[in-house]
Amino acid sequence: MQFKELKINRKKRRKKTEVGRGPGSGTGKTAARGHKGQRARSGGRKPPWFEGGQQRLVRRLPKRGFKNIFREEYKIINLKDINQKFDANATVDIDSLIEKNLIKNKELKIKILADADGDILKPLKIKAHKFSKSAVEKIKKAGGEVEIIK
């Protein structure tokens, strides 16, 4: 490509209207803002949540309950699921639970529960963040080990 081959864009552009530049411009004096009022003043805009003087939706809704910012979320796994997916003398930890599709996220904390019909029949070494008392009893009764992860 050479300089002589370049073409100039000859499309006409509309000139930006300059406001407040005297009476000859057609937008002098009040600069197209009108006389007085909220919009005539600097910073005179309503905020996006303004509803025409009516009480804002956020303030109309009732505030209920308490949100604990220190709450810890646990992914709950039942012993019967572990019993079905793992062989005897296996180590059950976060990585093995992901492999067996019992959990998806490595960052979640795990709690092992023993529901009424969920018994463990094999000796397993289970590593988790929390255990229910009945789950610990059932794991130890089957000859397994419990290890709490911090």
C-alpha positions in Angstrom: 0.0 0.0 0.0 1.3 3.4 -0.9 0.4 6.9 0.3 -1.3 7.9 -2.9 -3.6 4.8 -2.6 -5.1 6.0 0.7 -8.5 7.5 0.5 -9.9 10.3 2.7 -13.2 9.6 4.4 -15.3 12.5 3.0 -18.5 11.8 5.0 -19.9 14.9 6.7 -19.9 14.9 10.4 -22.5 16.8 12.5 -20.8 19.4 14.6 -21.3 19.0 18.3 -23.6 21.7 19.7 -21.7 24.0 22.1 -24.1 25.3 24.7 -23.8 28.5 26.8 -21.7 30.5 24.2 -23.8 33.6 23.9 -27.1 34.6 22.2 -25.8 34.1 18.7 -25.4 30.4 19.2 -29.1 29.8 19.9 -28.2 28.0 23.1 -26.9 31.0 25.1 -28.1 32.3 28.5 -29.7 29.2 30.2 -27.7 26.8 27.9 -30.8 24.8 26.9 -31.5 24.0 30.6 -34.6 26.2 31.0 -35.3 28.4 34.0 -34.7 27.3 37.6 -35.8 23.8 38.7 -33.8 20.7 39.5 -32.4 20.0 36.1 -31.3 23.6 35.6 -28.8 23.3 38.5 -25.4 21.6 38.5 -25.6 18.0 39.8 -29.4 18.3 39.4 -30.2 14.7 38.5 -32.3 12.2 40.3 -30.5 9.0 41.5 -31.4 5.8 39.6 -33.4 4.4 42.6 -35.6 7.5 42.8 -39.3 6.6 42.3 -40.9 10.0 42.0 -41.1 10.8 45.7 -42.7 7.4 46.5 -40.9 5.4 49.1 -38.1 3.3 47.6 -38.7 -0.4 47.1 -35.7 -1.3 49.3 -37.1 0.7 52.1 -40.7 -0.7 51.7 -39.6 -4.3 52.0 -39.6 -5.8 55.5 -36.2 -6.6 57.0 -36.3 -10.0 58.6 -33.9 -12.4 60.1 -30.2 -12.4 60.7 -27.4 -13.2 58.2 -24.4 -14.7 60.0 -21.3 -13.6 58.0 -19.1 -16.3 59.8 -21.4 -19.2 58.7 -19.5 -22.1 57.3 -21.1 -24.2 54.5 -20.6 -27.9 54.5 -21.2 -30.5 51.8 -23.1 -33.3 53.4 -22.2 -36.9 52.5 -24.0 -39.9 53.9 -22.2 -43.1 55.0 -24.4 -45.2 52.7 -23.0 -43.3 49.6 -19.5 -43.9 50.8 -20.3 -47.6 51.4 -21.6 -48.1 47.9 -18.7 -46.2 46.1 -15.6 -47.4 47.9 -13.9 -50.7 48.4 -12.6 -52.1 51.7 -9.5 -50.5 53.3 -9.7 -47.5 50.9 -8.8 -44.0 52.0 -11.7 -41.6 51.5 -10.5 -38.0 51.2 -11.5 -34.9 49.1 -9.6 -36.1 45.9 -11.2 -39.6 46.1 -14.7 -38.1 46.6 -14.2 -35.9 43.5 -13.1 -39.0 41.5 -16.3 -40.9 42.6 -18.5 -37.8 41.8 -19.7 -37.4 45.3 -18.5 -33.8 45.4 -17.6 -31.3 42.6 -15.8 -28.5 44.4 -12.5 -28.9 46.2 -13.0 -25.8 48.3 -16.1 -27.1 50.0 -15.9 -28.4 53.6 -17.2 -31.9 54.1 -19.4 -33.3 56.8 -20.0 -37.0 57.1 -23.4 -38.1 58.4 -24.9 -41.4 59.3 -28.6 -41.6 58.5 -30.9 -44.2 60.0 -30.6 -46.8 57.3 -27.0 -45.9 56.2 -24.5 -48.4 57.7 -20.9 -48.8 56.7 -19.9 -52.5 56.3 -16.2 -52.0 55.3 -13.2 -50.7 57.2 -12.4 -47.3 55.6 -10.1 -44.5 56.5 -12.2 -41.4 56.1 -10.8 -37.8 56.2 -13.3 -35.0 56.4 -13.8 -31.6 58.2 -16.7 -32.8 60.4 -18.4 -36.0 61.5 -21.6 -36.7 63.3 -21.3 -38.7 66.5 -23.3 -41.6 65.1 -21.1 -41.6 61.9 -17.9 -41.9 64.0 -19.4 -44.7 66.0 -20.5 -46.6 62.8 -17.1 -46.1 61.1 -15.1 -47.3 64.2 -17.5 -50.3 64.7 -16.8 -51.4 61.1 -13.0 -51.2 61.9 -12.3 -47.9 60.1 -10.5 -44.8 61.0 -11.7 -41.2 61.3 -9.4 -38.2 60.6 -10.5 -34.6 61.0 -9.1 -32.1 58.5 -8.5 -28.6 59.7 
